[in-house]
Amino acid sequence: MPSKRALIFLACVVSASSITTFATPARGADVDGFVTTFDVKPERFAADGKNDFFVLQPGYQLTLEGNVSGRPMRLLVTVLDATKTIDNVPTRVVERREIVDGQTVNVARDFLAIDKETNDVYRFGREVDVYERDKGARLGSRWESGKDDARFGLLMPAKPQEGQKFLQANARKVSTDRLEILGVNVRGEVPAGVFEKCVKARLTAATGAGDARESSPRVQVFAPAVGLIVDGDLKLVKRSKKADPPIDPRDTDAAAKQPVVPIKLAREAMALVGADPPPRYSGSRRSTIRSSRRTSGRT
């Protein structure tokens, strides 16, 4: 007959073996086992950094392409050279721009920060603008940690483990994105190349108005040292470490900030290739008339 002490020890061993431990500090989970809150102090966060599956450095850009609902779509994920303090934490702005049939239809700005101790990447908020043909932009879903009972979520842990489940967005009134890690040693084949030891995950999103495409579950794949290479029907075609976000033609403020080539320089460049610039670029009509008069006087 086993002693009472032996039975207690056996029970502890069984209990410990049935629990999967993760490096990410967590405090609570919902009824489906998704971790909802995380115990990370504000001073541990930074707006720059990277882990094996997410690069949070300005200028880094991923380009994914595919067909969604029978229409060609391009997704540009760009880490911008912009920050915003949210919930007393400095966050980096990461833009997700969706382009369908050559037209920008959705621009989401995620506000992200990285834990300097664990390299886990967290999301502290999101803003979405939706573009409608001939109508311009309208405001979509918006939330920030610390406002309206919203809390920051875990976007991508530094060391994902199979079976790990967590909220990427914990804003019940606006967005509750949930990610489940399905595998951690997956082979990923996309137009940009073949990647080993990838992480495969399933994203289940319940988002407010303006982001309807994310309302149904989809599979995502993340490659080491690269990041997102598969997002539903979209696959990575290119990545760049120094890229500027595309300028939408309807964004007049952004277009106005683009450099303008001086007329003199433009004329010299056109002369080198034997091109004749239009009259309005080659000088004023008044100077042309004066030149004609001087020529007439000498004849």
N, C-alpha and C positions, 0 to 999 in steps of 0.2 A: 504494500500500500504506500504510494508516494506521500511524502510529508507535505504539510501545508506550505512550507517554504519552497519546495520543489514545484508545486502546482502554480504558485504565484510567479516563479521565474519562468515557467513554461508559457504562461499566459502573456507575460511581457514580451517574450521572444516572438510569439505568434502575432501579437498586435503590431510590433515593430516591423515585421516582415510584410505586413499587409498595407503599410503606409509608404507612398512614394514621396520622397523629399526633394524639394527644389531649392536652388540657391536664392531665388527671388524672394525677398521678405514680403510675406502676405499676412493679412489680418482677418479676412472674411471671405466666404464663398456663398453663391446663391444655391437654389435648390437643385440645379443641374451640375453642381460641382465646379462652376467657373469662379475663379478668384475675383473678387470685386474691389477690394481695397488693398493698398500696399503701404507698408510702414517704412517710408524713406524720408529723411529730414531734408528740408529745403536746401541747406548748405552743401548737401552732397551732389546737387545737380549742376550740370554745365551745359552750355548751348552748343558745344563742339565736341566731336569725338566719333568713335565708331566701335562696332563689335564685329564678330565674324559674319553677321548676316544683315547688318544695317550700317550704312555710311552716313554720318551726320556732319558733313564738311561742306562749306560753301563752294558752289560750282559743280558739285557732283550731279550727274543727270543720267537717268535711265529712260530709254525709248522702247516702248512695247507696242506691237501692232497685231491686228487680227480683225476678225469679222464678228460683230455683235448684232444679233437680230437681222442678219443678212446685209449689214452695211459696214463698210471699211471704217475701222476706228484706230486712232493712235492715242497712246497715253504717254505723256511726258511727266516724269517725276523729277523735280529739280530742287536741290537744296539751295535756297536763296541766301544772299548776303544781307540778311535782315533778321532781327531778333525782336522779341516782345516779352516783357515780364508779366507772368501770369501766376497768381497765387504765391507771390513772393519768390518765384523761380524764373531765371532767365531761360527763355526758350528760343529755339531756332525755327524759322519759317520754312516749311517744305511744301512746295506747290505740286498739286496733281492736276494736270490740264488734260481734259478729254476733248479730242478733235474727231468729229464724225463728218465724213464727206468733205473734208477740208475746212470745216467750220468749227470753231470752238463752241462747245455746248455746255461745258461744266468746268469750273475752276474751283478746286478746294485747297485751302491753305491750312495745313496741320501745324500745330505749335508743339514742338518736341524738345525733350531734354534727355540727357544721358546721365546715369548714375556713375560718378567718378570712381566708385569702389568696385561695382560689379559689372559696369559697362552695359547694363540693361537700358533699353531706350523706352521712354514713357511719352504718352500723349497728354498734353495739358489743355487742348482745345482744338476746335476746327471751325472754319468759316467757309461757306459754300456760296458761290455765285452761279446762277443758271442763266445761260444765254439762249434766247429764243429768236428765231429768224425774223428779221424786220421789226423786232420789238426791243432789242438791246438786252441788258442784264437785269435780272431781278434777284433779290436776296433769297438764298436757300436756308438750310439749317445752320445754326450757330450755337456754340456752347463754349464755356470756359470753366476750368476747374476753380472751385471756390465761389461760383455764382449759381444761384437757383438749385442748390443741393447737388451740383455736379462735382465729381471727383476725377482726378487724373487716372488714366489707365495704362496698362503695360502694352506697348506696341510690339516690341521684339526683345525677348531675353537674350543675353549674351551666350548662354549655354542651353538652348532649347532641349527639352526631353520629351520623348514620346508619351502621350497621355496628358501632357500639361494643358490646362485650360484656364483662360483668363479673359477679363474684359479689356478691350483696347480703348473703349469709351464708356464712361460711367456717368452718363447724363440722362437720367430716366425720362425727362420731359422732351428730350431731343434725339438722343442717340445712345444705343447700347450695342456696340460692336463686340462680338465674342469670337475669340480665336482658339481653336483646338489643334494641338500639334499631333499630326497623324503618323509622321515618320521622321527619322533624323539621319538616315543613311540612304537617301534617294538619289537616283541618277536623273539629271535634267537635261533634255535635249531641246534646244531652241535655235532659231536662226543665228543668234550671236555665238553659238558654240555648244559644246557638251560639258556639263559640269557634274562632278562627283560629290558625294557626301552632302547633298542638299537637304533642306528641311521642307517637308510637305505639311501644309496646314489647311484647315477648313475655316473660312470666315463666314459667320452668320451675323448679318447686320440688320438692325431695326432702326432705321434712320428717319428723321423728319422730312418735311417737304423740301424738294429741290435736289434730292440725291437718290432718286427712285431706283437707279441701276444697282445700288448696293442693298436692296431690300431682300434679295434672295441669296441663299448660301452659294459660295463658290470656292474652288480650290486655288490655293496660292503655293508657289514654290520659291524658296530663297536659296541662293547659291553662296558658298563661302567667299568672302572678300568682294562680292558683287552686290548682293541684295536680291530684290524682287526680280525673278526671271519669268514667272508665270502668274497671271492674274486672271483667272477664269479662262476666257477664250483668247486673251492677249498674251503674246510671247515676246521676250526681249530680242530686239534686233540690233541695239547699239547702246553703248554706255560711254560716258565722257567724264573726265575729272575736272574739266574747266569748260563749262557751258553756260550761256546766258539763256534765261527763259524766253520763249517765243513772245513776240509782241502781237497782240490781237489788233487787227485793223480798226476795231470799234473802240479800242482804248486810246483815246486822243491824248490823254496826259502822258502815257508811256511813249507814244509815237513822237510827241513833241520833244522828248528827251534824247532822241536819237541824233547822232552827229550829222551835221550838214557839210557837204563838200563845198569848199569855196569855189566861186565861179572861175577864178583865174586858174586854179589847180585842175578843174574839170576841163577847161579849154586846152590846157597843155596836154592832158592825158588823151583827149580826143584827137589832138594834132598828131600825137605819136602813132596812132593807128590809122591816120589818114581820113578821119571822119570830120565832116563839116558841121560844126554846131549850129543850131537854129539861130536866126538873127537876134532873138531876145537874149541869148546867152553870149553872143559875140560882141555885144556893145549896144549902146542906145541908138535909137533911130536918128537922133540929132547928130551924133558923131558920124554916122554913115552919110547923112546928107552933106555935112561939112566936107567930108572926104571927097564926095562927088563934085562939089563946087570947086575945090582946089584943083581937081583933075581937069575940069572944064576950063579953068582959067589958063592952064598951061598949053592948051591946044589952040 
